[in-house]
């Protein structure tokens, strides 16, 4: 339980001592816990019309839309906003604005449905591709410094899986780029817009859990790293934009902060995650380092080579070649290595050659990856190829939502039951516009379109300053008890050791190619690892900047998603998109054209269910796209 404490000149006394606290909002209240241990926790309450958890591209676009609508908005982030992982996105954002040739958002829709291997929801894809041109123009008006054509229009480059005339018109140039630092440009621009409209930021706050009451989300509870205080945020709408969980794998392009915290909050709230078995391997991570080399490098004319100097993608994708969809290119590179045509002393990677491109093009359009290759591979891209290997890059699965951003679950036979007060956007969400495989440059589009959609839907549902009923007095008590338990954990396994073991199991047992035998072995190992978290060991008992505690909470978040991922992959007995089973090599639409839903209990028991794919567009402006053989 919590008890109100007496205010004394901006200090609050409890348990015979005084703790300094800062009032951050006029509606705040400050409490302390009757904690079971010697150190009580300071509790600070906040009330806002809307909350955004995460300050990447999706979170900031949602925040901008909310404050523009006049809603009091808090954006909570464990990182300074411009350090969010959107800053690492390189290639660009897809939109059929037609600056390089005739284009149509319907062609973009077709490519996205095909790219998803028909697991994408066609109503959501329709919405995203239709809104894409206006979204890019809006970003331009906000101040995103896109690269330019000679006539001053936004520069668009070729990207994988993009075509014209419903796949019959050849390669499309649809990717709007700011050199090879597009995510960086968008993130900084949106942060400036959010500040301009007076969004309230809570930076370096680690959100622990959702505050759920009677099936409705009432807000979140967070831990402030700076002073160790606990904060309860009450709101009418909570938007999760917490990114993916790439760090469940040993080799990935994700930042160390990509631990899927929002997904884990949803899991602990008893809600499902969707399609976690679909993990994208980017074809060109730097060998040995995992750092991303953008698909834009191939869009500008880069080619993949094997040890024989052969441009091998001509065999696997005769039409699109190096610009086939990412799952196709990653599998092709993996096959080259497995069949002995890999490069280097160990024959365990392939090469990306840009040396035939002019130095002027590399300097103007690919300056970032030229620098990255020099630092992490010791390569001068004007003279020699970059050693690359498929590397975990993106999670197609996540929190199930509809195209308005509202979180949904399966309840009482309704596969689209809406959870009041809870939304999600970006890589944390599974709308699902990416289905079994995301096309390059659709992720930056996804974050801005659905970040905006969440804001628009919230503005329809919430009135500025609308009265909110009080939280239950013990709201968040379980979350604080969990934090306290981890803070004082006296097991035998250090957090880092358990995390490394989890990452190796995922890398070895849930990789580019999968078999039932290897997946079943992985399931047993992950179940054992999940249980071993009870024996985790922490050493820092403080509250101020306790990174040991934060990394342990992040590990718990990762374990919950990893165990659901490998169980979901083992259950899906077909090959579709990024999920390639060597024992079930074909796509099976009759049995498996459906979304996986997964739940995990505190004890590690995973439950699997399914919900149907939405195979119809929003309206008659776009025709349904029936399943077909996927060729590039």
PyMOL commands that set and color helices and strands:
alter all, ss='L'
color gray80, all
select helices_A, chain A and resi 57-68+81-83+85-88+105-115+122-142+182-196+246-248+261-268+296-299+313-316+321-323+326-338+359-365+367-376+426-428+443-461+477-487+495-509+516-535+547-571+589-592
alter helices_A, ss='H'
color red, helices_A
select strands_A, chain A and resi 2-4+7-8+11-14+17-20+29-33+42-53+73-77+93-94+156-163+171-176+200-203+205-213+216-224+230-240+273-274+279-286+303-305+350-353+386-395+399-400+406-411+414-424+429-430+493-494+513-514+536-537+580-581+594-600+606-612
alter strands_A, ss='S'
color yellow, strands_A
deselect
rebuild
show_as cartoon
